[in-house]
């Protein structure tokens, strides 16, 4: 007899990541993957990473291979104070916690905040892995809609009239999966609602640096600070999309009232983030190569995004509509008529293309007509071929 009945109830109900499962198909010979949000390995700064590794082994080898502080490598945190300042976020090393990627940041924050049954609000659609974390904490998840200007904050305000909520989670800049950016007016209203109704905003910002224009919306953290609110917004970001995901280095900017307790949760989880990776990232930042590296990524992804958008309009416009991304790694599309993109995936796999069906990004009211494309890893030629295969699958 299987002993699976010993598993906790919340684990029994946990589902695998649809994206991780789809990545198995992307490894099949001849398949063009538009699925995973994976940075292009061709753009990794191999020379800069090699130089940073050399510097660590020559100058910082003891710290790099030793236990470290739960809060993180002090040299890296000092570098992050400067990086955050470039993003309009004024902070200090005591407010920063280094994590094993932004995924762990979300896990730590939600575990620190959530009691079973507490209401967390997400966008519709939202980042799939956050829904997994919320499921593990047995929180109650409610969603509000989004459009080309991001989360519809007026819907959140309506929800607050009847419901006490603990936190709002969102990716406000070049969101995953939607690719949209929350407007200035909605950012300001969201921050005001957080102060009025006493909830926490978890601002997840993996893609904000990957802008295709010179326009920048202020982070929610900066917006709140300029309004005199230093307690409502928690900011998270990562080096996964702008340097290398295998390093597994992210960070949180924590308000005073949270920082000690979140650090204790991390102590219980893994003591501290990988010491070698932290030392390597600190050494890389010291080389001054990150800014030109981000510029390289921005230009490459912009060209790929424009190419995919052009191919979609040329080949599939009568079937599919989409918002034009202004940054990030994703193009979110919707069929113009009733359609099930999960079922369609069987046909597109036969043609050699994989994407992520949109329904997996919804906590409720799933729209089966939707799907997410990532243009980061494919070449322009592969993007063109992928769209032609999608057309053939129709």
N, C-alpha and C positions, 0 to 999 in steps of 0.2 A: 504493500500500500504506500502511495506517495505521502510524504510528510508535509506537503505544501499547506495543509490546514494549519500548521504551526505559524505560518506567516501572518504578520499583522494585517488587519482588515484593509488599512490604507495601502499596503503593498499589494495585496491581492487585486485591487482595482487598478493599479498603476499600469498604464499602457506604454509600449516603447515609442520612442521618437519616430514619427513617420519619415522625417528627413534622414535619420540615421539608417533606417531600413531601405530607403530609396538609394542611398549611396552605394549599397551593395550592387544594385543594377547598373550604376554608373561605371562600375569597374569592368563590365562585360565588354569584350572586344567589339569595336565599331560603334559603341554607344556614345552619343554626344550628350553630356550632362549639363542641363540648365537648372539643376536642382539645388545642391548644397551651397550655402553661403560661404564658400571657400575662397580665400584670396589666391591670386595668381602666383604660383611658385616662381614663375619666370621673372617676376618683379621683385623677389626677395633681394635685399642688398647683401649679397653674399660676401663682397669685399669688405663692407663695413662690419658685418657680423664676424668675419674672420679676424679683422683688426681688433674688435672688442674682445673676442675670445682670447687672443694673444695677450692683450693688456691685462685681462683678469688673471690669466695663468702666470704672468710675470710680476704682477703687483698686488693682487688681492686673493691669492690662492687660499689662504687660511679661512677667510670669511666666506669665500665662495663654496667651500666644502664642509662648513661647520654649521651647527644649529644657529638659528638667528632669532631676532625679535618677532613676536607675533605680529606687531604692527608693521614690520617690514624693514628692509635695509635702509638705514638712515640716509645714506648717500643717494639712493634712488628716490626716497621721499623728498629730499631737498631739490632734486632735479624736477620732480613732479610739481612742486610748488611753482616753479618757473613755467612749466608747461601749462598748468592750470591758469596761471595769470595771462598767458597768451590767449586763452579761451574766455577771458573775462571773469574768471573765478578767482577771487582772493581767498587764500587759505594758508595754512601753516602745516608743518610736519606732524603736529599732534592730532590734527583732524584727518590725516590720511591713513588708510589701512590698505596694505598691498594684499591682493588676493590671487588665487589660482584662476586667472581669467575672469571676465565679467560674469560668467555663469556662476562661479562660486560667490561672487558679490551678491547676486540676486538671491541665492540660496541662504546666505548668512542674514541678509536684511529681512527676508520674509520670515525666516525662522525666529528672528529676534522680535518681530512685530506680531506674528499671527497666533492667536488662540483658535482652537477649533470653532468654526462658525463665524469668526470675524469676517466682515465683508471687505473684499478687495475688488477694486474696479479696474478693468482693462479695456482697451480699445477693441473694436470689432472691425477688422481682424487684429490679432496681436501675436507677439513672439511665442512660438509653440512651447519652448522649454520653460518659460515662466508659468505656463499652465500646469506643467508637470510638477514644478516646485510647489505651487499652490495646492495641488492635489495631495502632496505628501504632508502638508501641514493641516489638512482638513479644513482649510478656510472656505468660505462661501464666495464664489466668484460671480460678479455681475459685470455686464459689458454695456458700453455705450457706443453708438455708431461713429464712423469717421467718414470724411470726404476728402476732396483734393486739398483742403486746408488743415488736415489732421483731425484729431479727436473733436467731436462736436460737443463742446463744453456746455452748451445750453442743455443738452440731454443729461449731462452729469448734474447740472443744477436742478433739473426736474427730479432726478433720482434722490438727491439730497433732501428734497422736501418731505420724503417719506421714509428714508433709510439712513441709519447711522453707519458710516463707513470708516474703516481703519486706514486704508491707503489707496492711492491711485498709482498704477504702474503704466508707464508709456515710454516709447522711443520717439521723442518729439521731433527729431531731425533725421530726415531720410530713413523713415521707419522701416522696420522689418515686421511684416512682409510688404507693407503698402508702398514704401518709397516716398511717402509724403512728408511734409514738414508742417508742424503746428504754427499757425500764424501768430504774429505779435499780439494781436488783440486777444486771441484765445489763450496765449501764455499768461498774459496779465490777469485775465479773468480766472483762470485755473488757480493761480497763486492766491488771489483774493479769496476764492472759495475755500482753499486749504486753511487759510488763517481764520476765516469766519466759522467753518464747520469742524475745525480741529482734526484734520486728517493729514497723513504724510504723503508727499509726492516722491515716488522713486523714479528718478530721471536716468534712463539708460541711454548712453551716448557712445555706441561703438563706431558710428559712421559719420559723425558731425564734421570731422576733418576732411572727409572725402567729398568736397563740394565741387560742382562743375562750373560754378560762377564765383564771383568775388563777394556776393551778398552773403551775409551771415545774420541769422536770428540769434539774439542773446539766449544763452542757456536759461532754463527755468531757475537754476541755482542763482545765476546773476540777476535775473529778473526779480526774484524774491528778495535778494540782498539789497537791491536798489530801492525796494519798497519797505525796507526795514525789517524784513522777516528772515531771521537766521536759523529758524528751527523747523520749517515745514518741508524743505527740499533736501533729499539725499541724492548726490550725483555719483554715477558710476561710469567708468570708461575702461578701455583696454588697449593693449598693444597688438592684439590679434589681427586686426584688419589693416594696421598701418606699419607693422614691422614683421612679425611672424607669429602665427597662432600656436606653434609647437612650444614656444617659450612659456605659455600659460601664465602671463602676467597681466593683471588688471588692477584697478584701484577704486576705492570709495572715498569720497569726501563726506565726512560725517558731522552732523551737528553735535554740540557738546553733550546733549542729553542722551545720545545714543552710543557714543564712541567706545566707552568702556565695556558695555554689555555686548556689543557686536564683536569686540576683540575677544571676549571670553568665549563666545560661540565659536570663533575661529580656533581658539586654543583647543577646544574640545573636538574640533574637526580634524585639523592636521598640524597643529602647533604653529606653523608658519608656511608661507609660500616657498617654493623651491629656491634655495640660497644661490645656487649657480645661475639660474635664470635671472634672479634679481641683480646679481653682480654684473651679469652680461648686459642687461638692459641699461643699467647705470653707466657702464663703460661705453656703450653705444651712444647714449645721449651726450656723453662728454665729448664725443668726436664731432658733434655738430651736424651730423649727417641726416637727422630725422626730417628736418624741414624740406630739404631737396628730395628726400625719399617720398614724402607725402605728395609733393608736387608731381613726381613721376607717376605715382599711383592715380592721382586725380586725373591727369591727362589721359592715361591709358584707359581707365574705366569710362571716362567721358566719351572717348572715341568708340568704345565697344557698345556703350549704351545707345549712342546715336545710330550706330550701325544696326543694332537689333531693332530699334524703333522704326528705322526706315524699312527694314525688311518686313516687319510686321504690317506696316501700313500698305506696302506694295502687294503683299501676298495674302494677308488675312483680314484686311480691314472690314470686309463685309460680315465677318464672323466675330471678331474680337475687338474690344475697345480697351484703352489703358490710359492712365495718367502719365505724362512725360516726366521721368525722374530728373531732379536737379542735383542729384548727388547720390552717394551710397552704392549699393551693389545689386539692387533688385528692381525688376519691372513687374508690377502687379496688374494682371489683366482679367477681364471679365467677358464672357461670351454675351453676345447681344440678344440671345434667345435662350430658352430653357435648355440646360445642358448639364451633364454630370462629368466633371473633369477627372474624378477618381476612376470612373469606369473607362473613360477615354484613354487613360494611361496604359491600359492593356494594348490598345492599338498603336499608340505612339512608341511603346517599347518594341513592338514588332518592327517598326520603321527605324528604330535606333535612336530615339530621343527620350530623355527623362526630365521631368519637371516636378514641382511639388503641387499637388492638388490643394486648392485654397481652403477646403472645408476643415483641414487640420489646424488652421490658425484661428478658429472660432471657438469660444467657450460655450456659445449658444447661438441659435438663429443662423446656422451655417449656410453660406451661399455656395451651393455646389457648382455654380457657373464660373467660379474664380480659380485662378492658378497663379503661382509665383515662378518667375524666371530669374535666374542669376546669370549675369553676363560676364562675371569677373574672370573665369578661367578659360573660357573658349576663345579661340581666335575669331577674327571677323569672318574668315572663310567658313569656319565651323558654325558660326551663328547663322550665316546665310543658308548653309546646308540644313541646319536644324529646323529653320522656318519652313524650308521646302518640304522636309519630311513631315512636319506638323500638318502642312496643307495636304500632303498626300494621305495622311491618316484620317482626314476628314472626307 
